[in-house]
Amino acid sequence: MELFTIFISAVLVNNFILTRFLGICPFLGQSRNVSIAVGMGMAVIFVLTLSSIATNLIYTTILSPLKLDYLVTVSFILVIAVLVQLVDIVLQKMLPSLHRAMGIYLVLITTNCAILGLALLNVVKNYNLIQSLVFGFSAGIGFMLALVIMAGMRERLEIADIPEPLKGFPITLILAGLLSIAFMGFSGLVKL
């Protein structure tokens, strides 16, 4: 039941984009097309899940026992950078069109505050390896869900009659705010 609570909390209640406001850059930059949003979401799920496992193992087996807690941020950023480079290489070889479509946003996953935030939250919440795995995977699912919903709505806005001053980025910010308000409605589900 605790793992289910972590899952629901990370996907809906404490969604990294819409309630914690982490990862806004790819959310606004990669939410113009649903297929690109799905590709970015899959990359983020992969990086969040693996970095969650790797950072948990590094923290519990090396940093904490050796009292090197002050190296948490630096070591976590290094792990995340390696994983993003792995994703970049794999996408470049296997799906070059998706790699080109994601552009700079794929590499920016390395500096995405959602990834580092997840790793640090695992430490703060004192999650074990299984809890970290579930938290990382479900945070990725929540990230992808928000990205795909936003992309779907932005695609619909392309054909909508929008007043000239609101076209482009202003309507995107309004849409993001309304989507965030909608997700805050889930806050009564789980208190974590």
Secondary structure as a PSIPRED ss2 file (coil, helix, strand):
# PSIPRED VFORMAT (PSIPRED V4.0)

   1 M C   1.000  0.000  0.000
   2 E H   0.000  1.000  0.000
   3 L H   0.000  1.000  0.000
   4 F H   0.000  1.000  0.000
   5 T H   0.000  1.000  0.000
   6 I H   0.000  1.000  0.000
   7 F H   0.000  1.000  0.000
   8 I H   0.000  1.000  0.000
   9 S H   0.000  1.000  0.000
  10 A H   0.000  1.000  0.000
  11 V H   0.000  1.000  0.000
  12 L H   0.000  1.000  0.000
  13 V H   0.000  1.000  0.000
  14 N C   1.000  0.000  0.000
  15 N C   1.000  0.000  0.000
  16 F C   1.000  0.000  0.000
  17 I C   1.000  0.000  0.000
  18 L C   1.000  0.000  0.000
  19 T C   1.000  0.000  0.000
  20 R C   1.000  0.000  0.000
  21 F C   1.000  0.000  0.000
  22 L C   1.000  0.000  0.000
  23 G C   1.000  0.000  0.000
  24 I H   0.000  1.000  0.000
  25 C H   0.000  1.000  0.000
  26 P H   0.000  1.000  0.000
  27 F H   0.000  1.000  0.000
  28 L H   0.000  1.000  0.000
  29 G H   0.000  1.000  0.000
  30 Q C   1.000  0.000  0.000
  31 S C   1.000  0.000  0.000
  32 R C   1.000  0.000  0.000
  33 N C   1.000  0.000  0.000
  34 V H   0.000  1.000  0.000
  35 S H   0.000  1.000  0.000
  36 I H   0.000  1.000  0.000
  37 A H   0.000  1.000  0.000
  38 V H   0.000  1.000  0.000
  39 G H   0.000  1.000  0.000
  40 M H   0.000  1.000  0.000
  41 G H   0.000  1.000  0.000
  42 M H   0.000  1.000  0.000
  43 A H   0.000  1.000  0.000
  44 V H   0.000  1.000  0.000
  45 I H   0.000  1.000  0.000
  46 F H   0.000  1.000  0.000
  47 V H   0.000  1.000  0.000
  48 L H   0.000  1.000  0.000
  49 T H   0.000  1.000  0.000
  50 L H   0.000  1.000  0.000
  51 S H   0.000  1.000  0.000
  52 S H   0.000  1.000  0.000
  53 I H   0.000  1.000  0.000
  54 A H   0.000  1.000  0.000
  55 T H   0.000  1.000  0.000
  56 N H   0.000  1.000  0.000
  57 L H   0.000  1.000  0.000
  58 I H   0.000  1.000  0.000
  59 Y H   0.000  1.000  0.000
  60 T H   0.000  1.000  0.000
  61 T H   0.000  1.000  0.000
  62 I H   0.000  1.000  0.000
  63 L H   0.000  1.000  0.000
  64 S C   1.000  0.000  0.000
  65 P C   1.000  0.000  0.000
  66 L C   1.000  0.000  0.000
  67 K C   1.000  0.000  0.000
  68 L C   1.000  0.000  0.000
  69 D H   0.000  1.000  0.000
  70 Y H   0.000  1.000  0.000
  71 L H   0.000  1.000  0.000
  72 V H   0.000  1.000  0.000
  73 T H   0.000  1.000  0.000
  74 V H   0.000  1.000  0.000
  75 S H   0.000  1.000  0.000
  76 F H   0.000  1.000  0.000
  77 I H   0.000  1.000  0.000
  78 L H   0.000  1.000  0.000
  79 V H   0.000  1.000  0.000
  80 I H   0.000  1.000  0.000
  81 A H   0.000  1.000  0.000
  82 V H   0.000  1.000  0.000
  83 L H   0.000  1.000  0.000
  84 V H   0.000  1.000  0.000
  85 Q H   0.000  1.000  0.000
  86 L H   0.000  1.000  0.000
  87 V H   0.000  1.000  0.000
  88 D H   0.000  1.000  0.000
  89 I H   0.000  1.000  0.000
  90 V H   0.000  1.000  0.000
  91 L H   0.000  1.000  0.000
  92 Q H   0.000  1.000  0.000
  93 K H   0.000  1.000  0.000
  94 M H   0.000  1.000  0.000
  95 L C   1.000  0.000  0.000
  96 P H   0.000  1.000  0.000
  97 S H   0.000  1.000  0.000
  98 L H   0.000  1.000  0.000
  99 H H   0.000  1.000  0.000
 100 R H   0.000  1.000  0.000
 101 A H   0.000  1.000  0.000
 102 M H   0.000  1.000  0.000
 103 G C   1.000  0.000  0.000
 104 I H   0.000  1.000  0.000
 105 Y H   0.000  1.000  0.000
 106 L H   0.000  1.000  0.000
 107 V H   0.000  1.000  0.000
 108 L H   0.000  1.000  0.000
 109 I H   0.000  1.000  0.000
 110 T H   0.000  1.000  0.000
 111 T H   0.000  1.000  0.000
 112 N C   1.000  0.000  0.000
 113 C H   0.000  1.000  0.000
 114 A H   0.000  1.000  0.000
 115 I H   0.000  1.000  0.000
 116 L H   0.000  1.000  0.000
 117 G H   0.000  1.000  0.000
 118 L H   0.000  1.000  0.000
 119 A H   0.000  1.000  0.000
 120 L H   0.000  1.000  0.000
 121 L H   0.000  1.000  0.000
 122 N H   0.000  1.000  0.000
 123 V H   0.000  1.000  0.000
 124 V H   0.000  1.000  0.000
 125 K C   1.000  0.000  0.000
 126 N C   1.000  0.000  0.000
 127 Y C   1.000  0.000  0.000
 128 N C   1.000  0.000  0.000
 129 L H   0.000  1.000  0.000
 130 I H   0.000  1.000  0.000
 131 Q H   0.000  1.000  0.000
 132 S H   0.000  1.000  0.000
 133 L H   0.000  1.000  0.000
 134 V H   0.000  1.000  0.000
 135 F H   0.000  1.000  0.000
 136 G H   0.000  1.000  0.000
 137 F H   0.000  1.000  0.000
 138 S H   0.000  1.000  0.000
 139 A H   0.000  1.000  0.000
 140 G H   0.000  1.000  0.000
 141 I H   0.000  1.000  0.000
 142 G H   0.000  1.000  0.000
 143 F H   0.000  1.000  0.000
 144 M H   0.000  1.000  0.000
 145 L H   0.000  1.000  0.000
 146 A H   0.000  1.000  0.000
 147 L H   0.000  1.000  0.000
 148 V H   0.000  1.000  0.000
 149 I H   0.000  1.000  0.000
 150 M H   0.000  1.000  0.000
 151 A H   0.000  1.000  0.000
 152 G H   0.000  1.000  0.000
 153 M H   0.000  1.000  0.000
 154 R H   0.000  1.000  0.000
 155 E H   0.000  1.000  0.000
 156 R H   0.000  1.000  0.000
 157 L H   0.000  1.000  0.000
 158 E C   1.000  0.000  0.000
 159 I C   1.000  0.000  0.000
 160 A C   1.000  0.000  0.000
 161 D C   1.000  0.000  0.000
 162 I C   1.000  0.000  0.000
 163 P C   1.000  0.000  0.000
 164 E H   0.000  1.000  0.000
 165 P H   0.000  1.000  0.000
 166 L H   0.000  1.000  0.000
 167 K C   1.000  0.000  0.000
 168 G C   1.000  0.000  0.000
 169 F H   0.000  1.000  0.000
 170 P H   0.000  1.000  0.000
 171 I H   0.000  1.000  0.000
 172 T H   0.000  1.000  0.000
 173 L H   0.000  1.000  0.000
 174 I H   0.000  1.000  0.000
 175 L H   0.000  1.000  0.000
 176 A H   0.000  1.000  0.000
 177 G H   0.000  1.000  0.000
 178 L H   0.000  1.000  0.000
 179 L H   0.000  1.000  0.000
 180 S H   0.000  1.000  0.000
 181 I H   0.000  1.000  0.000
 182 A H   0.000  1.000  0.000
 183 F H   0.000  1.000  0.000
 184 M H   0.000  1.000  0.000
 185 G H   0.000  1.000  0.000
 186 F H   0.000  1.000  0.000
 187 S H   0.000  1.000  0.000
 188 G H   0.000  1.000  0.000
 189 L C   1.000  0.000  0.000
 190 V C   1.000  0.000  0.000
 191 K C   1.000  0.000  0.000
 192 L C   1.000  0.000  0.000
